[in-house]
Amino acid sequence: MGGASYARGQQAEEAARQALAAAGFRILESNYRVVGAEIDVVCRDADGLVFVEVRARGPGGGAPSASLGRSKLSHLMRGVRCWLARHGQARADWRFVVVEVALAHDGHPVSTEIIEEPFVHFPEFHHGD
């Protein structure tokens, strides 16, 4: 793997982890992969497990979370189910969070925003309560 796009993604994910840690989340794992899914960050806070999708866009690219749709939710759900099963946490409380990372023209992160419950508007959304 390599290239400018990969490097920007790595910088965005690092900025997201820093924002999460500053907000009181404890990072458990990054880049959890299974066939057909990837969870960018798995962390925990006082309310339970948190599965994080990091979305980054450059100037003029619109809201990063605008690109989240049903297909992405489906892939994330697969990753969550696998992570929970692998770690014996099938009954754990969990939720999704999106961290939007705004990038400068040179690709460096300039701001982050943590968005709680980004998928609740989808009828098929299942919260881990």
ABEGO torsion letter per residue (X at the ends): XEEAAAAAAAAAAAAAAAAAAAAGBBBABBGBBBBGBBBABBBBBAAEBBBBBBBBBBBGAEBAAAABBAAAAAAAAAAAAAAAAAAGAAABBBBBBBBBBBBBAAGBBABBBBBBGAAAABAABBBAX
